[in-house]
C-alpha cells in the first residue's frame, strides 16, 4: 500500500463536539457582553483555544485584558466544555466510523490522532477509544495550531513514519492546509472535501475504504 499510517483529526472526523464548543464559547461571550453566533463559531474550527479566544475578543469593548486574564478566560471556557464532554459515551461513536476503523486496522495500518484540542484523550476515553490509537499528537504537545503542520509532523514522528507514508484525514480547510504545508496527502470530509488542496474527496467517512 502507498500509506502505512493514517493521522486523523478528531472533532468532525472521528466524532462531533462542535455543539459543545459553541455552547461553551457562547457562555463565555455572554459573560463578557460580546455578540457570538454560529457564523463566528465556524471561524474557530481547527483553531487553538487561545487563537479562538482572540477571535471572539475582536468584538470586546471592555478594558484591555492581560495575558493572565486571557488565560483565565480560556480556562473558564474549557471547564464548561469539559462538563459537556463528560456526558459523551461510546454511543457518540457512530457505527460507520467504528466499522471503517476496524476494516482499516485489519489492513495493518497504524493510526494516530492529530488534533489541536487539549481534550483529545478525554474525548477518546469517553467514546470508548481511549487506548485505540498508536499515537496521539494534540494541543498539549504543540506550540502552533493549524494551518501550521506541527501537530501532524509530531504524529508521524511518534509513529516512526515518514510524511510520505501517512495520510491525513481532515474536515477543516485549515487542517488540509496544515497537511499540505508539510507534504502530507490528505482525505477531506465535510467542508474539506471540496477544498482544492485535498488529495481525496470523501462524501462520508467510510469512503476511506476506497482510498485503500
C-alpha positions, 0 to 999 in steps of 0.5 A: 500500500502507498500509506502505512499510517493514517493521522486523523483529526478528531472533532468532525472526523472521528466524532462531533463536539462542535455543539459543545464548543459553541455552547461553551464559547457562547457562555463565555461571550455572554459573560463578557457582553460580546455578540457570538453566533454560529457564523463566528463559531465556524471561524474557530474550527481547527483553531487553538483555544487561545487563537479562538479566544482572540477571535471572539475578543475582536468584538470586546469593548471592555478594558484591555485584558492581560495575558493572565486574564486571557488565560483565565478566560480560556480556562473558564471556557474549557471547564464548561466544555469539559462538563459537556464532554463528560456526558459523551459515551461510546454511543457518540461513536457512530457505527460507520466510523467504528466499522471503517476503523476496524476494516482499516486496522485489519489492513495493518495500518497504524493510526494516530490522532492529530488534533489541536484540542487539549481534550483529545484523550478525554474525548477518546476515553469517553467514546470508548477509544481511549487506548485505540490509537498508536499515537496521539499528537494534540494541543498539549504537545504543540506550540502552533495550531493549524494551518501550521503542520506541527501537530501532524509532523509530531504524529508521524514522528511518534509513529516512526513514519515518514510524511510520505507514508501517512495520510491525513484525514481532515474536515477543516480547510485549515487542517488540509492546509496544515497537511499540505504545508508539510507534504502530507496527502490528505482525505477531506470530509465535510467542508474539506472535501471540496477544498482544492488542496485535498488529495481525496474527496470523501462524501462520508467517512467510510469512503476511506475504504476506497482510498485503500 
